[in-house]
Amino acid sequence: MTKFFDEIYDNIDEKSIMEEDGIYIMKTYGRLPVVLIKGNGMYVEDINGKKYLDFLAGISVNNVGHCHPDVVETIKKQAETLIHTSNIYYIVPQVKLAKKLVELSGLDRAFFSNSGAEANEAAIKLARRYGKNNNIGEGEIITMEHGFHGRTLTTVTATAKPKYQEGYGPLPKGFKYVPFNDLEALKENITNKTTAIMLEPVQGEGGIHVADKDYLKGVRELCDDTNIVLIFDEVQCGMGRTGKMFACENYNIKPDIMTLAKALGGGFPIGATLAKEKIADAFTPGAHGTTFGGNPLACASAYASVSIIENLLENAQKMGEYFTNKLKALKDKYPFIKEVRGLGLMVGMELSFNGGDIVKKMLEKGYLINCTSDTVLRFLPPLIVKKEHIDELVNALDEVFSEMNKNK
């Protein structure tokens, strides 16, 4: 029963895995020197048996924790029943998941894909097709500086970061970038070409920048006044991460299109594009599609994940506030901490220097964190996190900072 699983994991060691990775895998990732092979709740374990407290959650993927038993059991049963057919046929878990997401979001229709980038591709295509059908602009989409929307050619163009675009030209046309949280700059850049505005309510890769309430309200009103489509990318900040199921709920604002992925599947790859009825109607049979999107296994896993997250929102709110306050106490202690910011359990600590070495030192101590935009330590723990986990992490971070000060 476990023949092929055993073949994968038999006779493995850290050195051989790292060496073979260097031989057989394209060099698109800067790996940290650790081979993780097990996960349970808040913890992962490496090939040598060392445990790590995970405050990254697969970059906001494992929101329900690692190998949540209900997600595991659902995947097992669905895998034994039906893994894949085709979107040519009706798929029960797909329908059930769509219904749940529609009811939770207040939007009307769902399209399923395999990742956040694909969800954003679908959103861009849908907005442009709707705009074309209704004479709204010429397909131009305005996105925000420091935003991130994916790695496909279109979504990397929507991402206003030259380093992600370098070497991939010619890039698709039709995107314009403006500063985040600057409503006047946005207004000044809207023209008769503009079809949609796309943004993250909380920017993740850009350094945990939170949208101002007045700004997001103004963006919604601006789109209403001009008939421009408003797209919220909640791939990272959605699914309970901010203490609400969707980050936009913190603002009492509903977009026209919303994208989800990462934590949606409980660790299993899936993306979703939700939209209002009138906009969703722009997609007709053959207008868009995907082979694997919405397959039974992915949707069953996502259904379990979403159901679990519904019961973790209060904890995410409380622990987010507790965690942020603990990190702000470190800011008062160390002058090189410029700012602590975030929403719920999506927290960033901006330093006055590159944070890469801090990540490595925390890894040595048995903690998984991340540094984004060079100087921002990013914390995205599973939503099951408890005060004792936070205290342990903050104490370890304090030790690292203290040791660093002594060695200056």
C-alpha positions in Angstrom: 0.0 0.0 0.0 2.9 2.4 0.7 5.4 1.2 -1.9 6.0 4.5 -3.7 5.8 6.6 -0.6 8.5 4.4 0.9 10.6 4.7 -2.2 10.6 8.4 -1.8 11.5 8.5 1.9 13.8 5.4 2.2 17.5 6.0 2.7 17.4 9.8 2.6 19.8 12.1 4.4 20.2 15.9 4.5 23.4 16.0 2.4 22.1 13.9 -0.5 18.8 15.7 -0.7 20.5 19.1 -0.9 23.0 17.8 -3.4 20.4 16.3 -5.7 18.3 19.5 -5.4 21.3 21.3 -6.8 21.5 18.8 -9.7 17.9 18.3 -10.7 15.9 21.4 -9.6 15.9 24.7 -11.5 17.6 27.3 -9.4 14.6 29.6 -8.8 14.6 29.6 -5.0 17.2 30.7 -2.4 16.9 27.7 -0.1 17.5 27.9 3.7 19.7 24.9 4.8 16.9 22.7 6.2 15.0 19.7 4.8 11.5 19.6 6.3 9.7 16.3 6.2 7.0 16.4 8.8 4.4 18.8 10.2 1.8 18.8 13.0 -0.1 21.8 14.2 2.3 24.7 14.9 5.4 22.6 14.3 7.5 21.1 11.5 10.3 18.7 11.8 13.4 18.4 9.7 15.2 15.3 8.4 17.4 15.1 11.4 14.5 15.2 13.9 14.8 18.8 14.9 11.5 20.6 15.5 10.7 24.2 14.5 7.9 26.5 15.7 6.4 27.8 12.4 5.5 31.5 12.2 5.4 31.5 8.4 2.8 28.8 7.7 4.1 28.1 4.2 3.7 31.9 3.5 0.1 32.1 4.8 -0.9 28.7 3.5 -1.1 26.5 6.6 -3.6 28.7 8.4 -5.3 25.7 10.0 -1.9 24.4 11.1 0.1 21.5 9.6 -1.7 18.3 8.7 -4.9 19.3 10.4 -6.7 15.9 11.1 -10.0 17.0 9.5 -8.2 18.2 6.3 -6.1 15.0 6.2 -9.2 12.8 6.7 -11.1 14.7 4.0 -8.3 14.3 1.5 -7.9 10.6 2.3 -11.6 9.9 1.7 -11.9 12.0 -1.4 -8.7 10.5 -2.9 -10.2 7.0 -2.3 -13.4 8.1 -4.0 -12.5 10.4 -6.9 -9.4 12.4 -7.6 -10.1 14.0 -11.0 -12.7 13.9 -13.8 -13.0 17.1 -15.9 -14.9 20.4 -15.8 -17.0 18.9 -18.6 -19.0 17.2 -15.8 -20.6 18.4 -12.6 -18.3 18.1 -9.6 -20.0 17.8 -6.1 -17.1 19.2 -3.9 -16.7 22.1 -6.4 -20.4 23.1 -6.1 -20.4 22.8 -2.3 -17.2 24.9 -2.0 -18.5 27.6 -4.4 -21.7 27.8 -2.4 -19.8 28.2 0.9 -17.5 30.9 -0.5 -20.4 32.8 -2.1 -22.4 32.8 1.1 -19.4 33.9 3.2 -18.2 36.6 0.8 -21.5 38.1 -0.3 -20.4 37.8 -3.9 -22.3 35.7 -6.4 -20.1 33.3 -8.5 -16.9 31.4 -8.2 -14.3 30.2 -10.7 -11.6 27.7 -9.5 -8.0 27.4 -10.6 -4.8 26.1 -9.1 -2.9 29.0 -7.6 -3.1 32.7 -6.7 -1.4 33.8 -9.9 -4.1 31.9 -11.9 -6.8 33.4 -9.8 -5.5 36.8 -10.6 -5.2 36.0 -14.3 -8.8 35.0 -14.2 -9.7 38.2 -12.5 -7.8 40.3 -15.0 -9.4 38.5 -18.0 -12.9 38.7 -16.4 -12.6 42.5 -15.7 -11.3 43.2 -19.3 -14.0 41.0 -20.9 -16.7 42.7 -18.8 -15.2 46.1 -19.6 -15.2 45.3 -23.3 -18.8 44.2 -23.2 -19.9 47.3 -21.4 -17.6 50.0 -22.9 -15.7 50.6 -19.7 -12.2 51.8 -20.6 -9.8 50.0 -23.0 -8.6 47.2 -20.7 -6.1 49.2 -18.7 -5.7 48.1 -15.1 -4.2 50.3 -12.3 -2.3 48.4 -9.6 -0.3 49.6 -6.6 3.4 50.1 -5.9 4.7 47.5 -3.5 1.9 45.1 -4.5 2.4 41.5 -5.7 0.0 39.6 -7.9 1.9 36.5 -9.1 4.6 35.1 -11.4 2.9 34.6 -14.8 3.7 37.1 -17.5 0.5 39.0 -16.9 0.5 39.0 -13.1 4.2 39.8 -13.0 3.4 42.8 -15.1 0.6 43.7 -12.8 3.2 43.6 -10.0 5.0 47.0 -9.8 8.4 45.5 -9.1 11.0 45.7 -11.8 13.1 42.9 -10.2 10.3 40.4 -10.9 10.0 41.6 -14.5 13.6 41.7 -15.4 14.5 39.6 -18.4 10.9 38.7 -19.4 10.1 41.3 -21.9 8.2 42.2 -24.0 5.7 42.3 -21.1 1.9 42.5 -21.8 0.6 46.0 -22.1 -2.3 47.6 -20.2 -1.0 48.2 -16.6 -0.3 51.4 -14.7 1.2 51.8 -11.2 0.3 54.3 -8.5 1.4 54.7 -4.8 -0.6 52.7 -2.3 -2.8 54.5 0.2 -2.8 57.7 -2.1 -6.3 58.3 -3.3 -5.4 61.6 -5.1 -2.7 59.9 -7.1 -5.2 57.2 -8.1 -7.7 59.7 -9.2 -5.1 61.6 -11.3 -4.2 58.4 -13.1 -7.7 57.3 -14.1 -8.4 57.9 -17.8 -10.8 56.8 -20.4 -8.6 53.8 -20.9 -9.1 52.5 -17.3 -11.2 49.4 -16.8 -10.2 48.2 -13.4 -8.3 48.9 -10.2 -6.5 45.9 -8.5 -5.0 46.0 -5.0 -4.3 44.0 -1.9 -6.1 45.3 1.2 -3.0 44.3 3.1 0.2 44.1 1.0 2.1 40.9 1.9 5.2 40.6 -0.3 5.5 44.4 -0.3 6.2 44.6 3.4 2.9 44.2 5.3 1.4 47.6 4.3 -2.2 47.9 5.5 -4.8 50.0 3.5 -6.2 53.0 5.4 -9.9 52.8 6.0 -10.6 56.1 4.4 -8.5 55.2 1.4 -10.2 51.9 0.7 -13.6 53.6 1.1 -12.6 56.2 -1.3 -11.4 53.6 -3.9 -14.8 51.9 -3.6 -16.6 55.2 -4.1 -14.4 56.1 -7.0 -15.1 52.8 -8.8 -18.8 53.2 -8.2 -18.8 56.7 -9.7 -16.8 55.7 -12.8 -18.1 52.1 -13.3 -14.5 50.9 -13.0 -14.2 47.3 -11.7 -12.6 46.9 -8.3 -10.5 43.8 -7.7 -9.2 42.8 -4.3 -6.3 40.4 -4.3 -6.8 38.4 -1.1 -4.5 35.6 -2.0 -2.3 36.2 1.1 -4.5 38.4 3.3 -7.7 36.4 3.0 -8.9 33.2 4.6 -8.9 34.4 8.2 -5.4 35.9 8.2 -6.5 39.3 9.4 -9.1 38.1 11.9 -11.9 38.2 9.4 -12.6 35.5 6.7 -11.7 38.2 4.1 -9.5 41.2 4.8 -12.1 43.5 3.1 -14.5 42.7 5.9 -12.3 44.8 8.2 -13.4 47.8 6.1 -17.0 46.9 5.5 -16.3 47.1 1.7 -17.1 44.6 -1.0 -15.1 44.4 -4.2 -16.5 43.5 -7.6 -14.0 40.7 -7.9 -12.0 38.9 -5.2 -9.2 36.4 -5.6 -8.2 33.7 -3.1 -5.6 30.9 -2.9 -2.8 30.0 -0.4 -4.7 29.0 2.8 -7.9 28.2 0.8 -6.9 24.6 0.4 -5.4 23.9 3.8 -2.1 23.2 2.1 -3.5 21.7 -1.1 -3.1 23.9 -4.2 -6.3 25.7 -5.3 -7.2 29.3 -6.3 -10.6 31.0 -6.5 -11.9 34.0 -8.3 -15.2 35.3 -6.9 -17.3 38.0 -8.6 -20.6 39.8 -8.6 -23.2 38.3 -10.9 -23.2 41.1 -13.5 -19.5 40.8 -13.9 -19.3 37.0 -13.7 -21.8 36.9 -16.6 -19.0 38.1 -18.9 -17.5 34.6 -18.7 -19.5 32.2 -21.0 -18.7 28.6 -21.9 -15.3 28.5 -23.6 -14.3 32.0 -22.5 -12.0 30.7 -19.8 -11.1 27.4 -18.3 -8.5 25.1 -16.7 -7.9 21.3 -16.6 -7.2 20.9 -12.9 -9.0 23.9 -11.4 -11.9 22.9 -9.2 -11.0 19.2 -9.2 -12.7 17.0 -6.5 -9.6 16.5 -4.3 -8.7 20.2 -4.2 -12.2 21.4 -3.5 -12.8 18.8 -0.8 -9.6 19.9 0.9 -10.6 23.5 0.6 -14.1 22.9 1.9 -12.6 21.4 5.1 -10.1 24.2 5.4 -12.7 27.0 5.1 -15.0 25.2 7.6 -12.1 25.1 10.1 -11.1 28.7 9.6 -14.6 29.8 10.3 -14.0 28.7 13.9 -10.5 30.3 14.2 -11.4 33.9 13.4 -11.8 35.1 17.0 -8.5 33.5 18.0 -6.8 35.2 15.0 -8.1 38.6 16.2 -7.1 38.1 19.8 -3.7 36.6 19.1 -3.0 39.2 16.4 -3.5 42.0 18.9 -1.4 40.2 21.6 1.4 39.4 19.1 1.5 42.9 17.8 1.8 44.4 21.3 4.6 42.0 22.2 6.5 43.0 19.1 5.9 46.7 19.8 7.5 46.2 23.2 10.6 45.0 21.4 10.5 48.2 19.3 10.6 50.2 22.4 13.8 48.3 23.4 15.7 48.3 20.1 16.1 51.5 18.1 16.8 49.7 14.9 13.2 48.5 14.8 11.5 51.2 12.7 7.9 50.0 12.8 5.6 47.2 13.7 2.5 47.0 11.6 -0.2 44.6 10.4 -3.7 43.4 10.8 -4.7 40.2 12.7 -2.0 37.6 12.3 -0.4 39.3 9.3 2.4 41.2 11.0 5.5 42.9 9.8 8.5 44.4 11.7 10.5 46.8 9.7 14.2 47.0 10.5 16.8 49.6 9.6 18.9 46.9 8.0 18.5 43.8 5.9 16.7 41.1 7.9 18.1 38.0 6.2 20.6 37.2 8.9 17.8 37.5 11.6 15.8 34.8 9.7 18.8 32.5 9.6 19.6 33.0 13.3 16.0 32.3 14.2 16.1 29.2 12.1 19.1 28.0 14.0 17.1 28.5 17.2 14.2 26.5 15.8 11.8 29.2 14.5 10.5 29.8 11.0 10.0 33.4 10.0 10.7 35.3 6.8 12.0 38.6 5.5 10.3 40.4 2.7 11.2 43.7 0.9 14.8 43.2 2.4 14.1 44.9 5.7 10.7 43.6 6.9 10.5 40.6 9.1 7.2 38.9 8.2 5.2 36.8 10.7 2.3 34.7 9.4 1.7 32.0 12.1 -1.1 29.4 11.7 -4.4 30.7 13.1 -4.3 28.1 15.9 -1.4 29.9 17.5 -1.5 30.4 21.3 0.0 33.0 23.7 2.7 30.5 24.8 3.8 30.1 21.1 4.0 33.9 20.7 5.9 34.4 24.0 8.4 31.7 22.9 8.9 33.3 19.5 9.2 36.9 20.9 11.7 35.8 23.6 13.9 34.1 20.9 13.7 37.1 18.7 14.7 39.3 21.7 17.7 37.0 22.3 18.8 37.3 18.7 18.5 41.1 18.8 20.4 41.2 22.1 23.2 39.0 20.8 23.4 41.2 17.7 23.8 44.3 19.8 26.6 42.8 21.9 28.6 41.8 18.8 28.4 45.4 17.4 
